Amino acid sequence: MPASNVVITLNNVKISIAGQWIHQGINLEVKRREIVAIVGSSGAGKSTILREILLLLVPTSGTIEVFGKDVSKLPPSGVLALQRRWGVLFQQSALFTSLTVLENIAFPLREHTALDKKTIRELALLKLLAVGLPITAAIKYPSELSGGMLKRAALARALIMDPELLLLDEPTTGLDPQGAEAFDDLLLSLRAILGLTILLVTHDLDTLWHTTDNVAFLSAGRVLECSPIAQLTQSTEPAIRTYFQGPRGRITQQLYGKTHGI
Amino acid sequence: MPTNLASVSLPSSNDTQPDKLLCQGDWTLAGINSKILKKNFDKINRLKHSLLTLDASAITAMDTRGAWQLYQWMNQLSQQGTQLTLQGLNQEYNALLIDIQKNVEALENLPKRQEYKGLALLGKKTVDQLLEVQAFLQFIGKNVVSSLTLLLKPKRLRFSALVSVIQNTGFAALGIIALLSFMIGIVLTYHMGLQLKNYGASLFIIDLLGLAILREFAPLLTAIMVAGRSGSAFTAQLGMMKVKEEIDALNTMGVLPRQLLILPRIFGLTIALPLLTIWADIFGILGGLAMTHSMLHISYFDFLRRFPKVVPLSSLLIGIGKAPVFALIISNIACFQGLRVKGSADSVGKQTTRSVVQSIFFIIVADALFSILFSTLAL
């Protein structure tokens, strides 16, 4: 394990997609056991950051380091090793529609480990229960589940290898309030138990206040500020002010602000 | 990542506490070697202690896999009648164990998906098939009714959608259809020419070729080609729209998917396929013409002069007349199967296969029926 405490580093990352500069120099650092959120208005390129880290998009310039290694220079074996160390939750769940939920969750174990079938099944079921799905969901196909349950199943699949790094794209979107709250608690307890590092893209103000250590505000292709939420909401930057000073922003700030000493 | 393997060991015999077990290493996916650990377990299980203390303070890492292994083993020991105490386990790892304990009971209640076997399966398939036939008839019926209302209010026809269907299924297929027909013309001429040459009846190649291509080959092959090319596209398009709830969205907006999506496809293909058939006729004959010239040494002029004399116009019309029927078969089956897609990528694939197979099957059935019909009518 690398001695460095930094899990993800983005160094002056720029990307142009279809002739348009989405990122114009992103700098971001995520440390071990940190929960960092990326916020910004729609279309600011939040998901693009995740896709770059995940090697689904190649930045036009700049470097991305994950676990201390430049991902663009990794050999195929290194990429595979890296892919085993992270879990990903996509915005649209991206469960395999031809497999049942249980088979979906067990999929990474089946592909990457030599465990026997029984153990794989048991571990997958444990994960399924751990994310709060009922056992009856195990035999259902993704098309038979509700949106919130899909999110949970996808989270279980992301967690099945007990990864060190979790990348989440709008995890609480489409969950009911209880579900979203339970999800936030789940993130915190996962970090406590497994020592996870979590990078998430979200619009959920409750999640921001409740779980994150740092919040990176993305605007015009750059990270305007990356600081704890309590500090970020006090920022004088106009773009950040408009984002957090709407009615919803003020309510959550009043609600959580006291505990954060504002 | 360097890992030290997970293990359990009894301390050496001269130890002060002989009942104390030492767990150490990485109890993780990477750190557990099932064989080694099982050997460790078996050794300890065999001793049948009545009292054991598990010292877990030397466990360096643990994940769900490790916790589950430990939990199962502890369970096994206590069922043997061993009284276990776990000590020194890191608080975080303990949380993993507690999580597992909480959920383990539910593991037993995994329900099974209902599966049909033997006679029940046969019955289910039969009923499903009958229901599909019924649904298909309904689908066609609704299409007919909608088409009739469209005749009364022709302004409701989606003209741009219709044109784009003709463009995609007709215009875009011109190249491949031309090439295919040309080659068929060559192949037919070659085989028939060989036989006719033996009898010194080479000139009759023109009669044979004209009839074969205009009546059978051009309409049939064009239809099969289009079923594979456009029928599958219809099914996949509509299927994906179904999966993405786009069709539901249309319904809620008061736009009838039938008018916007299905009728333009049916009308469009019914216009495009006869045109493609004429196109295939031309290139089939051209292929035959070229081959006749080079193999049987009949001049282009002779060929073209004899052609209208020996090939009746009815052959051409019959061939083209089949095309709209084939087009209706292809477009109706393709749209029907597209709308039967349910929720998964798998289903899109399955229905697309069904669509193409059924289209081609029914095209050939229809062609056979045409032959019987024409022979009784002596056309």
Interface residues (C-beta under 8 A of the other chain):
Chain A: M1 A81 T97 S98 T100 T113 L115 D116 T119 E122 L123 L125 L126 K127 L129 A130 I135 T136 A138 I139 Y141 P142 S143 E144 M161 D162 S189 A192 I193 L194 G195
Chain B: M1 T28 L29 S34 D63 T64 R65 W68 E92 Y93 A95 L96 D99 I100 N103 V104 A106 L107 N109 L110 P111 K112 R113 K342 G343 S344 A345 D346 S347
